[in-house]
Structures are given as C-alpha cells and as structure tokens.
Amino acid sequence: MAEQQAIKLHIGGKSYSFVLKRDEGEPTTLAEKEELYRLAEREVNAYAARLEKNRYDGFSTQDYLALTALQLAISNIGLTRSRNLASEDLERLEELDDRIDAYLNRL
C-alpha cells in the first residue's frame, strides 16, 4: 500500500500543492522526499532572488524562474556528464586491474 503526504511549496510568490507518494519497498521515506522538495524550493527561490537583484529591464517573476530552471538544468546535465565520465574511468580501472591480475597470475 502506498503512503501519501500533502505538502505545499511556495515558489516565486505562488503556492503549489503536491502529494508525495511512497510505494511499499521504496527506500526513500516520505520525510526524506519532503526534505528533498523543501531543499529544491529553497534553492529555486534563492537563485531567482539573486537574479532579481540584477533588475533586468522588463523581466517578470516568470522570466527569473525560467532563467533559474535553465541554470538548474545546466547544472544537472553537468553533473550527469561528470558522473558518466567517472563511471567510464572506473570501468577502465577495473579492466586494467583485471589485466594486471592476469599478468601476475602468469608469473
């Protein structure tokens, strides 16, 4: 049976309601999910506020939120790419380890 919890987030001066769900056997608790959502809420609002301090002519709250979404997406893509590179490096190290083991076993 899935557990549920309703939360409300305030982003860019507007409230958004969410229902967090946790399926049986899922390792993440509802409290952990809520914490993740709250941290994301704070990060989005903080970044948008930093942009608003620049006072770009003709920019609305929606424009600042769009730029925030773009920056967060760029950061996410960068992290994904670096994780993929680290994974490739790990695979190469494992292959090298196997080759060294095979070489040492032949001695």
Secondary structure, 3 states (H helix, E strand, C coil): CCEEEEEEEEECCEEEEEEEEECCCCCCCHHHHHHHHHHHHHHHHHHHHHHHCCCCCCCCHHHHHHHHHHHHHHHHHHHHHHHHHHHHHHHHHHHHHHHHHHHHHHC
